[in-house]
Amino acid sequence: MYFDRFDIVSAHYAFACDYHEGQYSDLYAKLCRIGNYFRPGMAWNGYDSLSENGQMIYDNLVADHVPAF
């Protein structure tokens, strides 16, 4: 699959939104840095707003960084 910058940035933004652990966490800092140049509109719906490629990137981030219970 071909991943463009928008897929990568939007997937990382959605992941950081969903999994940050508060204002002082590393993912929250990443969310703020991404927010400097990526500003989703009011229609942004997180995972559902991602392209198929973006959802694949998001799923890989979850598999790599979220512990399974």
mmCIF file of the N, C-alpha and C atoms, coordinates in Angstrom:
data_MODEL
# 
_entry.id   MODEL 
# 
loop_
_atom_site.group_PDB 
_atom_site.id 
_atom_site.type_symbol 
_atom_site.label_atom_id 
_atom_site.label_alt_id 
_atom_site.label_comp_id 
_atom_site.label_asym_id 
_atom_site.label_entity_id 
_atom_site.label_seq_id 
_atom_site.pdbx_PDB_ins_code 
_atom_site.Cartn_x 
_atom_site.Cartn_y 
_atom_site.Cartn_z 
_atom_site.occupancy 
_atom_site.B_iso_or_equiv 
_atom_site.pdbx_formal_charge 
_atom_site.auth_seq_id 
_atom_site.auth_comp_id 
_atom_site.auth_asym_id 
_atom_site.auth_atom_id 
_atom_site.pdbx_PDB_model_num 
ATOM 1   N N  . MET A 1 1  ? 0.836   -1.194 0.000  1.00 0.00 ? 1  MET A N  1 
ATOM 2   C CA . MET A 1 1  ? 0.000   0.000  0.000  1.00 0.00 ? 1  MET A CA 1 
ATOM 3   C C  . MET A 1 1  ? 0.873   1.247  0.000  1.00 0.00 ? 1  MET A C  1 
ATOM 4   N N  . TYR A 1 2  ? 0.313   2.299  -0.492 1.00 0.00 ? 2  TYR A N  1 
ATOM 5   C CA . TYR A 1 2  ? 1.004   3.574  -0.543 1.00 0.00 ? 2  TYR A CA 1 
ATOM 6   C C  . TYR A 1 2  ? 0.512   4.454  0.598  1.00 0.00 ? 2  TYR A C  1 
ATOM 7   N N  . PHE A 1 3  ? 1.422   4.897  1.438  1.00 0.00 ? 3  PHE A N  1 
ATOM 8   C CA . PHE A 1 3  ? 1.076   5.776  2.547  1.00 0.00 ? 3  PHE A CA 1 
ATOM 9   C C  . PHE A 1 3  ? 1.563   7.182  2.239  1.00 0.00 ? 3  PHE A C  1 
ATOM 10  N N  . ASP A 1 4  ? 0.662   8.133  2.250  1.00 0.00 ? 4  ASP A N  1 
ATOM 11  C CA . ASP A 1 4  ? 1.103   9.506  2.073  1.00 0.00 ? 4  ASP A CA 1 
ATOM 12  C C  . ASP A 1 4  ? 1.196   10.180 3.444  1.00 0.00 ? 4  ASP A C  1 
ATOM 13  N N  . ARG A 1 5  ? 1.691   11.389 3.461  1.00 0.00 ? 5  ARG A N  1 
ATOM 14  C CA . ARG A 1 5  ? 1.912   12.106 4.728  1.00 0.00 ? 5  ARG A CA 1 
ATOM 15  C C  . ARG A 1 5  ? 0.623   12.307 5.505  1.00 0.00 ? 5  ARG A C  1 
ATOM 16  N N  . PHE A 1 6  ? -0.453  12.560 4.808  1.00 0.00 ? 6  PHE A N  1 
ATOM 17  C CA . PHE A 1 6  ? -1.722  12.790 5.484  1.00 0.00 ? 6  PHE A CA 1 
ATOM 18  C C  . PHE A 1 6  ? -2.170  11.535 6.230  1.00 0.00 ? 6  PHE A C  1 
ATOM 19  N N  . ASP A 1 7  ? -2.018  10.361 5.624  1.00 0.00 ? 7  ASP A N  1 
ATOM 20  C CA . ASP A 1 7  ? -2.369  9.110  6.292  1.00 0.00 ? 7  ASP A CA 1 
ATOM 21  C C  . ASP A 1 7  ? -1.563  8.931  7.577  1.00 0.00 ? 7  ASP A C  1 
ATOM 22  N N  . ILE A 1 8  ? -0.282  9.177  7.484  1.00 0.00 ? 8  ILE A N  1 
ATOM 23  C CA . ILE A 1 8  ? 0.613   8.974  8.628  1.00 0.00 ? 8  ILE A CA 1 
ATOM 24  C C  . ILE A 1 8  ? 0.287   9.957  9.748  1.00 0.00 ? 8  ILE A C  1 
ATOM 25  N N  . VAL A 1 9  ? 0.181   11.233 9.418  1.00 0.00 ? 9  VAL A N  1 
ATOM 26  C CA . VAL A 1 9  ? -0.076  12.258 10.429 1.00 0.00 ? 9  VAL A CA 1 
ATOM 27  C C  . VAL A 1 9  ? -1.452  12.080 11.064 1.00 0.00 ? 9  VAL A C  1 
ATOM 28  N N  . SER A 1 10 ? -2.457  11.816 10.257 1.00 0.00 ? 10 SER A N  1 
ATOM 29  C CA . SER A 1 10 ? -3.803  11.671 10.811 1.00 0.00 ? 10 SER A CA 1 
ATOM 30  C C  . SER A 1 10 ? -3.913  10.429 11.686 1.00 0.00 ? 10 SER A C  1 
ATOM 31  N N  . ALA A 1 11 ? -3.236  9.343  11.328 1.00 0.00 ? 11 ALA A N  1 
ATOM 32  C CA . ALA A 1 11 ? -3.256  8.133  12.158 1.00 0.00 ? 11 ALA A CA 1 
ATOM 33  C C  . ALA A 1 11 ? -2.547  8.368  13.493 1.00 0.00 ? 11 ALA A C  1 
ATOM 34  N N  . HIS A 1 12 ? -1.415  9.030  13.461 1.00 0.00 ? 12 HIS A N  1 
ATOM 35  C CA . HIS A 1 12 ? -0.689  9.323  14.706 1.00 0.00 ? 12 HIS A CA 1 
ATOM 36  C C  . HIS A 1 12 ? -1.494  10.287 15.583 1.00 0.00 ? 12 HIS A C  1 
ATOM 37  N N  . TYR A 1 13 ? -2.159  11.243 14.974 1.00 0.00 ? 13 TYR A N  1 
ATOM 38  C CA . TYR A 1 13 ? -3.003  12.185 15.718 1.00 0.00 ? 13 TYR A CA 1 
ATOM 39  C C  . TYR A 1 13 ? -4.159  11.448 16.397 1.00 0.00 ? 13 TYR A C  1 
ATOM 40  N N  . ALA A 1 14 ? -4.833  10.575 15.658 1.00 0.00 ? 14 ALA A N  1 
ATOM 41  C CA . ALA A 1 14 ? -5.956  9.820  16.226 1.00 0.00 ? 14 ALA A CA 1 
ATOM 42  C C  . ALA A 1 14 ? -5.473  8.901  17.346 1.00 0.00 ? 14 ALA A C  1 
ATOM 43  N N  . PHE A 1 15 ? -4.331  8.253  17.155 1.00 0.00 ? 15 PHE A N  1 
ATOM 44  C CA . PHE A 1 15 ? -3.775  7.379  18.187 1.00 0.00 ? 15 PHE A CA 1 
ATOM 45  C C  . PHE A 1 15 ? -3.443  8.170  19.452 1.00 0.00 ? 15 PHE A C  1 
ATOM 46  N N  . ALA A 1 16 ? -2.814  9.318  19.285 1.00 0.00 ? 16 ALA A N  1 
ATOM 47  C CA . ALA A 1 16 ? -2.460  10.142 20.443 1.00 0.00 ? 16 ALA A CA 1 
ATOM 48  C C  . ALA A 1 16 ? -3.715  10.651 21.159 1.00 0.00 ? 16 ALA A C  1 
ATOM 49  N N  . CYS A 1 17 ? -4.752  10.993 20.410 1.00 0.00 ? 17 CYS A N  1 
ATOM 50  C CA . CYS A 1 17 ? -6.023  11.418 21.020 1.00 0.00 ? 17 CYS A CA 1 
ATOM 51  C C  . CYS A 1 17 ? -6.629  10.303 21.859 1.00 0.00 ? 17 CYS A C  1 
ATOM 52  N N  . ASP A 1 18 ? -6.593  9.107  21.332 1.00 0.00 ? 18 ASP A N  1 
ATOM 53  C CA . ASP A 1 18 ? -7.256  7.987  21.990 1.00 0.00 ? 18 ASP A CA 1 
ATOM 54  C C  . ASP A 1 18 ? -6.472  7.417  23.173 1.00 0.00 ? 18 ASP A C  1 
ATOM 55  N N  . TYR A 1 19 ? -5.156  7.491  23.142 1.00 0.00 ? 19 TYR A N  1 
ATOM 56  C CA . TYR A 1 19 ? -4.361  6.760  24.125 1.00 0.00 ? 19 TYR A CA 1 
ATOM 57  C C  . TYR A 1 19 ? -3.444  7.613  25.001 1.00 0.00 ? 19 TYR A C  1 
ATOM 58  N N  . HIS A 1 20 ? -3.523  8.926  24.930 1.00 0.00 ? 20 HIS A N  1 
ATOM 59  C CA . HIS A 1 20 ? -2.664  9.709  25.827 1.00 0.00 ? 20 HIS A CA 1 
ATOM 60  C C  . HIS A 1 20 ? -3.149  9.515  27.260 1.00 0.00 ? 20 HIS A C  1 
ATOM 61  N N  . GLU A 1 21 ? -2.239  9.686  28.202 1.00 0.00 ? 21 GLU A N  1 
ATOM 62  C CA . GLU A 1 21 ? -2.533  9.406  29.611 1.00 0.00 ? 21 GLU A CA 1 
ATOM 63  C C  . GLU A 1 21 ? -2.583  10.675 30.442 1.00 0.00 ? 21 GLU A C  1 
ATOM 64  N N  . GLY A 1 22 ? -2.972  11.757 29.838 1.00 0.00 ? 22 GLY A N  1 
ATOM 65  C CA . GLY A 1 22 ? -3.080  13.008 30.564 1.00 0.00 ? 22 GLY A CA 1 
ATOM 66  C C  . GLY A 1 22 ? -2.130  14.057 30.039 1.00 0.00 ? 22 GLY A C  1 
ATOM 67  N N  . GLN A 1 23 ? -2.260  15.234 30.591 1.00 0.00 ? 23 GLN A N  1 
ATOM 68  C CA . GLN A 1 23 ? -1.553  16.405 30.097 1.00 0.00 ? 23 GLN A CA 1 
ATOM 69  C C  . GLN A 1 23 ? -0.039  16.276 30.152 1.00 0.00 ? 23 GLN A C  1 
ATOM 70  N N  . TYR A 1 24 ? 0.496   15.486 31.030 1.00 0.00 ? 24 TYR A N  1 
ATOM 71  C CA . TYR A 1 24 ? 1.948   15.403 31.180 1.00 0.00 ? 24 TYR A CA 1 
ATOM 72  C C  . TYR A 1 24 ? 2.541   14.137 30.565 1.00 0.00 ? 24 TYR A C  1 
ATOM 73  N N  . SER A 1 25 ? 1.765   13.423 29.771 1.00 0.00 ? 25 SER A N  1 
ATOM 74  C CA . SER A 1 25 ? 2.275   12.207 29.142 1.00 0.00 ? 25 SER A CA 1 
ATOM 75  C C  . SER A 1 25 ? 2.992   12.542 27.827 1.00 0.00 ? 25 SER A C  1 
ATOM 76  N N  . ASP A 1 26 ? 3.803   11.604 27.390 1.00 0.00 ? 26 ASP A N  1 
ATOM 77  C CA . ASP A 1 26 ? 4.544   11.784 26.136 1.00 0.00 ? 26 ASP A CA 1 
ATOM 78  C C  . ASP A 1 26 ? 3.606   11.843 24.933 1.00 0.00 ? 26 ASP A C  1 
ATOM 79  N N  . LEU A 1 27 ? 2.554   11.036 24.947 1.00 0.00 ? 27 LEU A N  1 
ATOM 80  C CA . LEU A 1 27 ? 1.619   11.067 23.822 1.00 0.00 ? 27 LEU A CA 1 
ATOM 81  C C  . LEU A 1 27 ? 0.853   12.385 23.756 1.00 0.00 ? 27 LEU A C  1 
ATOM 82  N N  . TYR A 1 28 ? 0.579   12.982 24.899 1.00 0.00 ? 28 TYR A N  1 
ATOM 83  C CA . TYR A 1 28 ? -0.091  14.284 24.895 1.00 0.00 ? 28 TYR A CA 1 
ATOM 84  C C  . TYR A 1 28 ? 0.829   15.346 24.292 1.00 0.00 ? 28 TYR A C  1 
ATOM 85  N N  . ALA A 1 29 ? 2.110   15.268 24.621 1.00 0.00 ? 29 ALA A N  1 
ATOM 86  C CA . ALA A 1 29 ? 3.084   16.196 24.035 1.00 0.00 ? 29 ALA A CA 1 
ATOM 87  C C  . ALA A 1 29 ? 3.159   15.997 22.526 1.00 0.00 ? 29 ALA A C  1 
ATOM 88  N N  . LYS A 1 30 ? 3.107   14.740 22.076 1.00 0.00 ? 30 LYS A N  1 
ATOM 89  C CA . LYS A 1 30 ? 3.109   14.448 20.640 1.00 0.00 ? 30 LYS A CA 1 
ATOM 90  C C  . LYS A 1 30 ? 1.848   15.007 19.983 1.00 0.00 ? 30 LYS A C  1 
ATOM 91  N N  . LEU A 1 31 ? 0.710   14.856 20.649 1.00 0.00 ? 31 LEU A N  1 
ATOM 92  C CA . LEU A 1 31 ? -0.548  15.386 20.146 1.00 0.00 ? 31 LEU A CA 1 
ATOM 93  C C  . LEU A 1 31 ? -0.456  16.902 19.959 1.00 0.00 ? 31 LEU A C  1 
ATOM 94  N N  . CYS A 1 32 ? 0.141   17.581 20.906 1.00 0.00 ? 32 CYS A N  1 
ATOM 95  C CA . CYS A 1 32 ? 0.293   19.033 20.815 1.00 0.00 ? 32 CYS A CA 1 
ATOM 96  C C  . CYS A 1 32 ? 1.230   19.429 19.676 1.00 0.00 ? 32 CYS A C  1 
ATOM 97  N N  . ARG A 1 33 ? 2.323   18.674 19.508 1.00 0.00 ? 33 ARG A N  1 
ATOM 98  C CA . ARG A 1 33 ? 3.254   18.974 18.414 1.00 0.00 ? 33 ARG A CA 1 
ATOM 99  C C  . ARG A 1 33 ? 2.583   18.776 17.061 1.00 0.00 ? 33 ARG A C  1 
ATOM 100 N N  . ILE A 1 34 ? 1.847   17.682 16.918 1.00 0.00 ? 34 ILE A N  1 
ATOM 101 C CA . ILE A 1 34 ? 1.143   17.437 15.657 1.00 0.00 ? 34 ILE A CA 1 
ATOM 102 C C  . ILE A 1 34 ? 0.096   18.523 15.431 1.00 0.00 ? 34 ILE A C  1 
ATOM 103 N N  . GLY A 1 35 ? -0.545  18.977 16.497 1.00 0.00 ? 35 GLY A N  1 
ATOM 104 C CA . GLY A 1 35 ? -1.568  20.010 16.396 1.00 0.00 ? 35 GLY A CA 1 
ATOM 105 C C  . GLY A 1 35 ? -1.056  21.338 15.888 1.00 0.00 ? 35 GLY A C  1 
ATOM 106 N N  . ASN A 1 36 ? 0.258   21.529 15.870 1.00 0.00 ? 36 ASN A N  1 
ATOM 107 C CA . ASN A 1 36 ? 0.829   22.755 15.319 1.00 0.00 ? 36 ASN A CA 1 
ATOM 108 C C  . ASN A 1 36 ? 0.646   22.854 13.815 1.00 0.00 ? 36 ASN A C  1 
ATOM 109 N N  . TYR A 1 37 ? 0.552   21.714 13.137 1.00 0.00 ? 37 TYR A N  1 
ATOM 110 C CA . TYR A 1 37 ? 0.416   21.747 11.680 1.00 0.00 ? 37 TYR A CA 1 
ATOM 111 C C  . TYR A 1 37 ? -0.749  20.904 11.155 1.00 0.00 ? 37 TYR A C  1 
ATOM 112 N N  . PHE A 1 38 ? -1.398  20.121 11.987 1.00 0.00 ? 38 PHE A N  1 
ATOM 113 C CA . PHE A 1 38 ? -2.544  19.315 11.561 1.00 0.00 ? 38 PHE A CA 1 
ATOM 114 C C  . PHE A 1 38 ? -3.739  19.719 12.396 1.00 0.00 ? 38 PHE A C  1 
ATOM 115 N N  . ARG A 1 39 ? -4.721  20.305 11.757 1.00 0.00 ? 39 ARG A N  1 
ATOM 116 C CA . ARG A 1 39 ? -5.913  20.775 12.465 1.00 0.00 ? 39 ARG A CA 1 
ATOM 117 C C  . ARG A 1 39 ? -7.162  20.183 11.814 1.00 0.00 ? 39 ARG A C  1 
ATOM 118 N N  . PRO A 1 40 ? -7.626  19.069 12.358 1.00 0.00 ? 40 PRO A N  1 
ATOM 119 C CA . PRO A 1 40 ? -8.837  18.478 11.782 1.00 0.00 ? 40 PRO A CA 1 
ATOM 120 C C  . PRO A 1 40 ? -10.042 19.373 12.044 1.00 0.00 ? 40 PRO A C  1 
ATOM 121 N N  . GLY A 1 41 ? -10.986 19.322 11.163 1.00 0.00 ? 41 GLY A N  1 
ATOM 122 C CA . GLY A 1 41 ? -12.179 20.149 11.296 1.00 0.00 ? 41 GLY A CA 1 
ATOM 123 C C  . GLY A 1 41 ? -13.210 19.539 12.226 1.00 0.00 ? 41 GLY A C  1 
ATOM 124 N N  . MET A 1 42 ? -14.366 20.164 12.254 1.00 0.00 ? 42 MET A N  1 
ATOM 125 C CA . MET A 1 42 ? -15.440 19.719 13.132 1.00 0.00 ? 42 MET A CA 1 
ATOM 126 C C  . MET A 1 42 ? -15.970 18.342 12.728 1.00 0.00 ? 42 MET A C  1 
ATOM 127 N N  . ALA A 1 43 ? -15.780 17.941 11.499 1.00 0.00 ? 43 ALA A N  1 
ATOM 128 C CA . ALA A 1 43 ? -16.271 16.650 11.039 1.00 0.00 ? 43 ALA A CA 1 
ATOM 129 C C  . ALA A 1 43 ? -15.341 15.495 11.426 1.00 0.00 ? 43 ALA A C  1 
ATOM 130 N N  . TRP A 1 44 ? -14.218 15.807 12.058 1.00 0.00 ? 44 TRP A N  1 
ATOM 131 C CA . TRP A 1 44 ? -13.246 14.786 12.451 1.00 0.00 ? 44 TRP A CA 1 
ATOM 132 C C  . TRP A 1 44 ? -13.902 13.821 13.433 1.00 0.00 ? 44 TRP A C  1 
ATOM 133 N N  . ASN A 1 45 ? -13.779 12.548 13.125 1.00 0.00 ? 45 ASN A N  1 
ATOM 134 C CA . ASN A 1 45 ? -14.406 11.526 13.949 1.00 0.00 ? 45 ASN A CA 1 
ATOM 135 C C  . ASN A 1 45 ? -13.406 10.449 14.331 1.00 0.00 ? 45 ASN A C  1 
ATOM 136 N N  . GLY A 1 46 ? -12.146 10.839 14.499 1.00 0.00 ? 46 GLY A N  1 
ATOM 137 C CA . GLY A 1 46 ? -11.124 9.896  14.921 1.00 0.00 ? 46 GLY A CA 1 
ATOM 138 C C  . GLY A 1 46 ? -10.894 8.777  13.924 1.00 0.00 ? 46 GLY A C  1 
ATOM 139 N N  . TYR A 1 47 ? -10.927 7.566  14.418 1.00 0.00 ? 47 TYR A N  1 
ATOM 140 C CA . TYR A 1 47 ? -10.628 6.380  13.613 1.00 0.00 ? 47 TYR A CA 1 
ATOM 141 C C  . TYR A 1 47 ? -11.514 6.286  12.378 1.00 0.00 ? 47 TYR A C  1 
ATOM 142 N N  . ASP A 1 48 ? -12.786 6.607  12.520 1.00 0.00 ? 48 ASP A N  1 
ATOM 143 C CA . ASP A 1 48 ? -13.713 6.509  11.398 1.00 0.00 ? 48 ASP A CA 1 
ATOM 144 C C  . ASP A 1 48 ? -13.405 7.510  10.284 1.00 0.00 ? 48 ASP A C  1 
ATOM 145 N N  . SER A 1 49 ? -12.696 8.574  10.597 1.00 0.00 ? 49 SER A N  1 
ATOM 146 C CA . SER A 1 49 ? -12.342 9.580  9.596  1.00 0.00 ? 49 SER A CA 1 
ATOM 147 C C  . SER A 1 49 ? -11.075 9.225  8.822  1.00 0.00 ? 49 SER A C  1 
ATOM 148 N N  . LEU A 1 50 ? -10.366 8.209  9.269  1.00 0.00 ? 50 LEU A N  1 
ATOM 149 C CA . LEU A 1 50 ? -9.123  7.825  8.611  1.00 0.00 ? 50 LEU A CA 1 
ATOM 150 C C  . LEU A 1 50 ? -9.403  7.068  7.320  1.00 0.00 ? 50 LEU A C  1 
ATOM 151 N N  . SER A 1 51 ? -8.476  7.200  6.381  1.00 0.00 ? 51 SER A N  1 
ATOM 152 C CA . SER A 1 51 ? -8.556  6.397  5.163  1.00 0.00 ? 51 SER A CA 1 
ATOM 153 C C  . SER A 1 51 ? -8.226  4.947  5.510  1.00 0.00 ? 51 SER A C  1 
ATOM 154 N N  . GLU A 1 52 ? -8.373  4.065  4.554  1.00 0.00 ? 52 GLU A N  1 
ATOM 155 C CA . GLU A 1 52 ? -8.039  2.652  4.800  1.00 0.00 ? 52 GLU A CA 1 
ATOM 156 C C  . GLU A 1 52 ? -6.571  2.515  5.203  1.00 0.00 ? 52 GLU A C  1 
ATOM 157 N N  . ASN A 1 53 ? -5.703  3.253  4.527  1.00 0.00 ? 53 ASN A N  1 
ATOM 158 C CA . ASN A 1 53 ? -4.280  3.233  4.875  1.00 0.00 ? 53 ASN A CA 1 
ATOM 159 C C  . ASN A 1 53 ? -4.049  3.806  6.268  1.00 0.00 ? 53 ASN A C  1 
ATOM 160 N N  . GLY A 1 54 ? -4.743  4.895  6.592  1.00 0.00 ? 54 GLY A N  1 
ATOM 161 C CA . GLY A 1 54 ? -4.619  5.491  7.916  1.00 0.00 ? 54 GLY A CA 1 
ATOM 162 C C  . GLY A 1 54 ? -5.083  4.548  9.007  1.00 0.00 ? 54 GLY A C  1 
ATOM 163 N N  . GLN A 1 55 ? -6.147  3.801  8.756  1.00 0.00 ? 55 GLN A N  1 
ATOM 164 C CA . GLN A 1 55 ? -6.627  2.831  9.735  1.00 0.00 ? 55 GLN A CA 1 
ATOM 165 C C  . GLN A 1 55 ? -5.619  1.709  9.937  1.00 0.00 ? 55 GLN A C  1 
ATOM 166 N N  . MET A 1 56 ? -4.928  1.318  8.871  1.00 0.00 ? 56 MET A N  1 
ATOM 167 C CA . MET A 1 56 ? -3.901  0.291  8.999  1.00 0.00 ? 56 MET A CA 1 
ATOM 168 C C  . MET A 1 56 ? -2.736  0.799  9.853  1.00 0.00 ? 56 MET A C  1 
ATOM 169 N N  . ILE A 1 57 ? -2.330  2.033  9.635  1.00 0.00 ? 57 ILE A N  1 
ATOM 170 C CA . ILE A 1 57 ? -1.255  2.625  10.440 1.00 0.00 ? 57 ILE A CA 1 
ATOM 171 C C  . ILE A 1 57 ? -1.688  2.702  11.894 1.00 0.00 ? 57 ILE A C  1 
ATOM 172 N N  . TYR A 1 58 ? -2.911  3.155  12.146 1.00 0.00 ? 58 TYR A N  1 
ATOM 173 C CA . TYR A 1 58 ? -3.454  3.252  13.504 1.00 0.00 ? 58 TYR A CA 1 
ATOM 174 C C  . TYR A 1 58 ? -3.455  1.878  14.171 1.00 0.00 ? 58 TYR A C  1 
ATOM 175 N N  . ASP A 1 59 ? -3.944  0.868  13.468 1.00 0.00 ? 59 ASP A N  1 
ATOM 176 C CA . ASP A 1 59 ? -3.997  -0.488 14.027 1.00 0.00 ? 59 ASP A CA 1 
ATOM 177 C C  . ASP A 1 59 ? -2.606  -1.002 14.374 1.00 0.00 ? 59 ASP A C  1 
ATOM 178 N N  . ASN A 1 60 ? -1.615  -0.681 13.542 1.00 0.00 ? 60 ASN A N  1 
ATOM 179 C CA . ASN A 1 60 ? -0.230  -1.077 13.837 1.00 0.00 ? 60 ASN A CA 1 
ATOM 180 C C  . ASN A 1 60 ? 0.300   -0.346 15.062 1.00 0.00 ? 60 ASN A C  1 
ATOM 181 N N  . LEU A 1 61 ? -0.048  0.926  15.220 1.00 0.00 ? 61 LEU A N  1 
ATOM 182 C CA . LEU A 1 61 ? 0.365   1.666  16.413 1.00 0.00 ? 61 LEU A CA 1 
ATOM 183 C C  . LEU A 1 61 ? -0.235  1.043  17.672 1.00 0.00 ? 61 LEU A C  1 
ATOM 184 N N  . VAL A 1 62 ? -1.501  0.688  17.607 1.00 0.00 ? 62 VAL A N  1 
ATOM 185 C CA . VAL A 1 62 ? -2.155  0.053  18.752 1.00 0.00 ? 62 VAL A CA 1 
ATOM 186 C C  . VAL A 1 62 ? -1.487  -1.277 19.077 1.00 0.00 ? 62 VAL A C  1 
ATOM 187 N N  . ALA A 1 63 ? -1.220  -2.095 18.054 1.00 0.00 ? 63 ALA A N  1 
ATOM 188 C CA . ALA A 1 63 ? -0.597  -3.393 18.270 1.00 0.00 ? 63 ALA A CA 1 
ATOM 189 C C  . ALA A 1 63 ? 0.810   -3.263 18.866 1.00 0.00 ? 63 ALA A C  1 
ATOM 190 N N  . ASP A 1 64 ? 1.534   -2.214 18.479 1.00 0.00 ? 64 ASP A N  1 
ATOM 191 C CA . ASP A 1 64 ? 2.902   -2.034 18.937 1.00 0.00 ? 64 ASP A CA 1 
ATOM 192 C C  . ASP A 1 64 ? 3.013   -1.368 20.305 1.00 0.00 ? 64 ASP A C  1 
ATOM 193 N N  . HIS A 1 65 ? 2.042   -0.517 20.674 1.00 0.00 ? 65 HIS A N  1 
ATOM 194 C CA . HIS A 1 65 ? 2.235   0.319  21.853 1.00 0.00 ? 65 HIS A CA 1 
ATOM 195 C C  . HIS A 1 65 ? 1.227   0.125  22.979 1.00 0.00 ? 65 HIS A C  1 
ATOM 196 N N  . VAL A 1 66 ? 0.144   -0.580 22.735 1.00 0.00 ? 66 VAL A N  1 
ATOM 197 C CA . VAL A 1 66 ? -0.868  -0.757 23.766 1.00 0.00 ? 66 VAL A CA 1 
ATOM 198 C C  . VAL A 1 66 ? -0.769  -2.177 24.294 1.00 0.00 ? 66 VAL A C  1 
ATOM 199 N N  . PRO A 1 67 ? -0.548  -2.314 25.609 1.00 0.00 ? 67 PRO A N  1 
ATOM 200 C CA . PRO A 1 67 ? -0.427  -3.663 26.169 1.00 0.00 ? 67 PRO A CA 1 
ATOM 201 C C  . PRO A 1 67 ? -1.753  -4.417 26.106 1.00 0.00 ? 67 PRO A C  1 
ATOM 202 N N  . ALA A 1 68 ? -1.670  -5.688 25.799 1.00 0.00 ? 68 ALA A N  1 
ATOM 203 C CA . ALA A 1 68 ? -2.874  -6.538 25.759 1.00 0.00 ? 68 ALA A CA 1 
ATOM 204 C C  . ALA A 1 68 ? -3.194  -6.993 27.179 1.00 0.00 ? 68 ALA A C  1 
ATOM 205 N N  . PHE A 1 69 ? -4.441  -7.073 27.483 1.00 0.00 ? 69 PHE A N  1 
ATOM 206 C CA . PHE A 1 69 ? -4.849  -7.485 28.838 1.00 0.00 ? 69 PHE A CA 1 
ATOM 207 C C  . PHE A 1 69 ? -5.282  -8.905 28.862 1.00 0.00 ? 69 PHE A C  1 
# 
